[in-house]
Amino acid sequence: MSNKKIKVGITHGDINGIGYEVILKVLEDTRMADLCDIIVYGSAKIAAFYRKAMELAPVQLTQIEKAEDARDGQFCIINVVGEDTRIDPGKASETAGAAALAALESAVTDLRRGAIDVLVTAPIDKHSIQSPTFTFPGHTEYLEASLANTGDTDSNDRIPDKALMVLCSEKIRVALATVHTPISAVSASITKELIEEKLLRFDRSLRRDFGIHTPRIAVLALNPHAGEEGLLGSEESEIITPAIAEAREKKILAFGPYAADGFFGSGNYSKFDGILAMYHDQGLAPFKTIAMDEGVNFTAGLPYVRTSPDHGTGYDIAGQGLASPESMRCAIYAAIDIFRNRRAYDDASAHPLRRQYHNKGNDNVVLDLSKD
C-alpha cells in the first residue's frame, strides 16, 4: 500500500457564505500539511478578503495553475473565478452561484482524472447555483451524474454506481432513502425495491468505507408509531417490513421498522452501525441535534470519495467570524479515512483465499486451492 500523502481538493462553495471562513480556520493549523496535501479551488483574492475582514490568523496559500503543481508541505489554491468577482457576504446572488459552480466543475474534472484523490465541498446555495449546466437539487445528485460509472468499481460486490447520502460522525451514521424529495411526494417514492437497494448500498458502504465487518442497520418507519398496525398508514406492513425481510435473506443485518421519535429519544440509535431514514428531515434533524459540530455529509456509492460539512451556507453569520470550523475539519479527516478504508478493503478482497478442503477419511489435511 502506498504511503504517498493523499491530495484533498476543497471547493470554496458559495462565496457569500461561511465557506472561506471555515476553510481558512481549518488551515490555521499547519499540522494539516503533515497529514495531506490541500488544494483549494476558489480565489486567492476572495480568500484574502475574508481573512482581512474577519482578522483571521494568516494562512499561506500558494497559487498554482494545476493540481500537479502542488508541493508537499504547502496549502495551495487554484483560481477558478475572475479577479473582479463581486463579494456580498450574507447575500445569495447569481455571481456567487456561478463562482460555486466553477469551483465544483474544476475540482470534479481533476478528481476524475486522478489529479486529486478526494473531494471536500464547502456549502452551496442550491437556488443560486442553478444554471443550464447545473439543474440538480444539490451536490449529491450532481456528483452522481458526473461521477457514476466513470471510475473503478469493486468487482467483488458488483453493485452499479449510484449515490447514497450518508451523514456520519463518531456517534451515528444516517443514510437517506429519499434525499431532496418534497414531503408531499415521499410516500409515493417509497417502494420495496428502493428500500432493498438502499440497504444493499448502505451495507456495502459500512463495510468498505467505514471498515465495519458485520454492520447492523436500523430502518425507520415512515408513519407515526410505525403505522400502528395499519391505523396510521400501511407503508410499514406493505413495503418496509417486506424489504427488510428480503435484505435479511441477502445476509444484511437490517432491523425495524422503528418509529423515529422513540428510536432516537430512547438512545436506541447507539446500538446500530447505521440508520436508514425514509426522508431528509427524519434523519437529518436528529443527526444534527446529536452530532452537529462534528457531523459530515458523505456521498457513498460512487467510485470517488466526496465529503462536506453538514451545515449550510450560514448567510446569517457570514463574514462575522462566528462560524465553527469543526465540521469542515471533520469532513477532511473523514475523506482521508474513507479513502484509506476503501483502499485497504479493495486490496484485501482483490485476491481472496480460495476455500480449503479436508479429504474425509484421510489422516492428513489436504488443501485444495484449485477450486472454489
C-alpha positions in Angstrom: 0.0 0.0 0.0 1.4 3.4 -1.0 2.5 5.8 1.7 2.1 8.9 -0.6 0.1 11.7 1.0 -3.5 12.0 0.0 -4.4 15.0 -2.2 -7.5 16.7 -0.9 -9.4 19.1 -3.2 -11.6 21.6 -1.4 -14.2 23.7 -3.3 -14.9 27.2 -1.9 -18.7 26.8 -2.1 -20.9 29.9 -2.1 -18.5 32.8 -1.8 -21.1 34.9 0.1 -21.4 32.2 2.8 -19.1 30.9 5.5 -17.1 28.6 3.2 -13.9 30.7 3.2 -14.1 31.3 6.9 -14.3 27.6 7.8 -11.6 26.6 5.3 -9.2 29.3 6.5 -9.8 28.4 10.1 -9.0 24.8 9.4 -5.8 25.7 7.6 -4.6 27.8 10.5 -3.4 24.5 11.9 -0.3 23.9 9.8 -0.1 20.3 11.0 -2.8 19.6 8.4 0.0 19.8 5.8 1.7 16.8 7.5 -1.5 14.8 7.0 -2.4 15.6 3.4 -1.9 17.9 0.5 -4.6 20.6 0.4 -5.7 22.2 -2.9 -8.5 24.9 -2.7 -10.5 25.5 -5.8 -11.5 29.2 -5.5 -9.9 32.6 -5.5 -6.8 33.9 -3.7 -8.3 37.4 -3.7 -11.6 36.3 -2.1 -9.7 34.3 0.5 -7.6 37.3 1.3 -10.7 39.5 1.6 -12.3 37.2 4.2 -9.1 36.7 6.1 -8.6 40.5 6.5 -12.3 41.3 7.1 -12.5 38.9 10.0 -8.9 39.4 11.2 -8.2 35.7 11.0 -4.7 34.3 11.5 -2.5 34.4 8.4 -2.7 31.4 6.2 -0.2 31.0 3.3 -2.0 29.9 0.2 0.4 29.2 -2.7 -1.2 29.9 -6.1 -0.8 27.2 -8.6 -2.1 26.7 -12.2 -3.0 23.0 -11.9 -3.2 20.3 -9.2 0.0 18.6 -10.3 1.9 21.8 -9.3 1.1 21.3 -5.6 4.1 20.8 -3.4 4.5 18.9 -0.2 4.0 21.0 2.9 2.2 23.8 1.2 -1.5 24.8 1.2 -2.3 25.6 -2.5 -5.1 27.4 -4.3 -6.2 27.3 -7.9 -8.0 30.4 -9.1 -11.2 29.4 -10.9 -13.1 32.8 -10.9 -12.1 36.3 -12.1 -10.4 39.0 -10.1 -13.5 41.2 -10.4 -15.9 38.7 -8.8 -18.3 40.6 -6.5 -18.5 39.6 -2.9 -21.6 40.3 -0.8 -21.3 38.4 2.5 -24.7 37.0 3.6 -26.5 37.5 0.3 -27.5 35.0 -2.3 -26.5 36.0 -5.8 -26.1 34.7 -9.3 -22.5 35.7 -9.2 -21.9 33.6 -6.1 -23.7 30.7 -7.7 -21.6 30.9 -10.8 -18.4 31.0 -8.7 -19.5 27.9 -6.7 -20.2 26.0 -9.9 -16.9 27.0 -11.4 -15.0 25.6 -8.4 -17.1 22.4 -8.4 -16.7 21.7 -12.1 -12.9 22.3 -11.9 -12.5 20.0 -8.9 -14.6 17.2 -10.3 -12.6 17.3 -13.5 -9.4 16.9 -11.5 -11.0 14.2 -9.4 -12.0 12.2 -12.4 -8.5 12.4 -14.0 -6.7 11.5 -10.8 -5.1 14.8 -10.1 -6.7 14.8 -6.6 -7.6 11.8 -4.5 -10.7 13.0 -2.6 -13.1 15.9 -2.8 -14.4 18.1 0.1 -17.1 20.6 -0.8 -17.9 23.8 1.1 -21.7 24.6 1.2 -23.5 25.9 -1.8 -26.8 27.8 -2.2 -29.0 25.3 -4.0 -31.0 28.0 -5.7 -28.3 30.5 -6.9 -26.1 27.7 -8.3 -28.8 26.7 -10.8 -27.8 27.2 -14.4 -28.1 25.4 -17.8 -25.3 23.0 -16.7 -26.5 22.6 -13.1 -30.1 21.6 -12.8 -29.8 19.4 -9.7 -31.4 19.7 -6.2 -27.9 19.6 -4.7 -24.3 18.3 -4.6 -25.4 14.6 -4.3 -27.4 14.4 -7.5 -24.8 16.5 -9.4 -22.0 14.2 -8.3 -24.0 11.1 -9.2 -24.5 12.4 -12.7 -20.8 13.5 -13.0 -19.0 10.6 -11.4 -21.1 7.4 -11.5 -19.6 4.6 -13.6 -16.6 6.7 -14.6 -14.0 5.0 -12.3 -13.0 1.6 -11.0 -15.8 -0.2 -9.1 -15.5 -3.1 -6.7 -16.0 -6.2 -8.9 -16.5 -8.4 -5.8 -19.7 -6.6 -4.9 -20.9 -5.9 -8.4 -23.2 -3.1 -7.4 -23.7 -0.4 -10.1 -22.6 3.1 -9.1 -25.4 5.2 -7.5 -25.1 8.0 -4.9 -26.3 7.4 -1.3 -26.3 10.3 1.1 -24.8 9.3 4.4 -24.5 11.7 7.4 -21.8 10.4 9.7 -19.9 11.1 12.9 -18.2 9.1 15.6 -21.6 8.7 17.3 -24.0 8.0 14.5 -24.4 7.2 10.7 -27.6 8.0 8.9 -28.4 7.2 5.3 -31.5 8.5 3.4 -33.9 6.5 1.3 -35.2 9.7 -0.3 -33.0 12.8 -0.4 -34.3 16.2 -1.7 -37.8 14.9 -2.2 -40.8 17.2 -1.2 -42.7 15.8 1.8 -45.8 15.6 -0.4 -44.0 13.1 -2.7 -42.2 11.0 -0.1 -44.9 8.3 0.4 -45.2 7.7 -3.4 -41.4 7.4 -3.7 -41.0 4.7 -1.0 -41.1 1.3 -2.7 -39.9 -2.1 -1.6 -37.3 -2.1 -4.4 -36.0 1.3 -3.2 -35.6 0.2 0.4 -33.8 -3.0 -0.7 -31.4 -1.1 -2.9 -30.6 1.5 -0.2 -30.0 -1.2 2.3 -27.7 -3.0 -0.1 -25.7 0.1 -0.8 -25.6 1.2 2.8 -24.4 -2.2 4.0 -21.6 -2.2 1.3 -20.6 1.3 2.3 -20.4 0.5 6.0 -18.2 -2.5 5.2 -16.0 -0.8 2.5 -15.9 2.8 3.6 -16.1 2.5 7.3 -14.4 -0.8 7.9 -17.3 -2.4 9.8 -17.2 -6.2 9.2 -20.8 -7.1 10.1 -22.8 -3.9 10.2 -26.2 -3.7 11.9 -28.7 -1.4 10.2 -31.8 0.1 11.8 -34.6 1.0 9.4 -37.0 3.8 10.4 -40.7 3.7 9.8 -42.4 6.3 7.6 -45.6 6.9 9.6 -46.1 7.9 13.2 -45.9 4.9 15.6 -44.7 2.7 12.7 -48.1 2.8 11.2 -49.9 1.4 14.3 -50.7 -1.8 12.5 -52.2 0.0 9.6 -54.2 2.5 11.5 -51.8 5.4 10.6 -50.5 4.1 7.3 -49.8 0.8 5.5 -46.3 1.5 4.1 -44.6 -0.3 7.1 -46.5 -3.6 6.6 -46.8 -3.5 2.8 -43.4 -2.1 1.8 -40.8 -1.5 4.5 -41.1 -4.8 6.5 -41.0 -7.0 3.4 -38.0 -5.1 2.1 -36.2 -5.7 5.4 -37.1 -9.4 5.2 -35.6 -9.5 1.6 -32.5 -7.8 2.8 -32.0 -10.3 5.6 -32.3 -13.1 3.0 -29.3 -11.5 1.4 -27.4 -11.6 4.7 -27.8 -7.9 5.5 -28.5 -7.4 9.2 -31.4 -5.0 8.9 -33.9 -4.4 11.7 -37.1 -2.5 12.1 -39.1 -0.6 11.1 -38.7 1.7 14.2 -40.8 4.7 15.0 -38.3 7.6 14.6 -39.3 9.6 17.8 -38.9 6.7 20.2 -35.9 5.3 18.4 -33.8 8.5 18.8 -35.4 9.6 22.1 -34.5 6.3 23.9 -31.0 6.3 22.6 -31.6 3.1 20.6 -29.6 4.6 17.7 -26.4 3.8 19.7 -27.0 0.1 19.3 -26.6 0.2 15.5 -23.8 0.8 13.0 -26.2 2.6 10.6 -29.7 4.0 10.3 -31.8 4.2 7.2 -34.2 7.1 7.3 -37.1 7.4 4.9 -36.8 11.2 4.2 -34.4 14.1 4.6 -35.6 15.8 7.9 -36.5 12.5 9.6 -32.8 11.6 9.5 -31.0 14.9 9.5 -32.9 16.7 12.3 -31.9 14.1 15.0 -28.5 13.7 13.4 -27.7 17.4 13.6 -29.0 17.5 17.2 -26.7 14.7 18.2 -23.6 15.5 16.1 -23.9 19.0 14.6 -20.3 20.2 15.2 -18.5 17.1 14.1 -21.1 15.9 11.5 -20.1 15.1 7.9 -22.1 14.6 4.8 -20.6 11.7 2.8 -21.7 10.7 -0.7 -21.4 6.9 -0.7 -21.9 4.6 -3.6 -19.6 6.4 -6.1 -16.1 5.4 -7.3 -14.7 8.6 -5.7 -14.8 9.9 -2.2 -16.6 13.2 -1.5 -17.5 14.7 1.9 -18.8 18.0 3.1 -19.6 19.8 6.3 -23.1 19.0 7.5 -24.1 22.7 7.7 -25.3 25.2 5.0 -24.0 28.5 3.7 -24.6 30.3 7.0 -25.7 33.5 5.4 -26.9 34.9 8.8 -23.3 34.8 10.2 -21.3 35.1 7.0 -18.3 37.4 7.4 -18.7 37.8 11.2 -16.0 35.3 12.3 -18.6 33.3 14.2 -18.6 30.0 12.2 -17.2 26.9 13.7 -14.6 25.1 11.5 -15.1 21.7 13.2 -17.5 20.2 10.7 -15.1 21.2 7.8 -12.2 19.7 9.7 -14.1 16.5 10.3 -15.1 16.4 6.6 -11.4 16.5 5.6 -10.5 13.8 8.2 -13.4 11.6 7.1 -12.5 11.9 3.4 -8.9 10.7 4.2 -10.2 7.9 6.5 -12.7 6.6 3.9 -10.2 6.8 1.1 -7.8 4.6 3.2 -10.5 2.2 4.3 -11.6 1.7 0.7 -8.0 1.1 -0.4 -7.5 -1.5 2.4 -10.8 -3.2 1.7 -10.2 -3.4 -2.0 -6.6 -4.7 -1.5 -7.8 -7.3 0.9 -10.7 -8.5 -1.3 -8.9 -8.3 -4.7 -7.4 -11.9 -4.4 -9.3 -13.7 -1.6 -8.0 -17.0 -0.4 -9.8 -19.9 -2.0 -11.7 -22.4 0.2 -9.7 -25.1 1.9 -10.9 -28.7 1.9 -10.2 -31.6 4.1 -10.5 -35.0 2.5 -12.7 -37.0 4.8 -11.1 -40.3 5.9 -7.5 -39.3 5.4 -5.2 -38.8 8.2 -3.5 -35.9 6.6 -5.1 -32.5 5.8 -5.3 -31.9 2.1 -5.6 -28.3 1.0 -7.1 -28.0 -2.5 -6.6 -24.4 -3.6 -7.5 -25.1 -7.2 -11.3 -24.8 -6.9 -13.8 -22.7 -5.1 
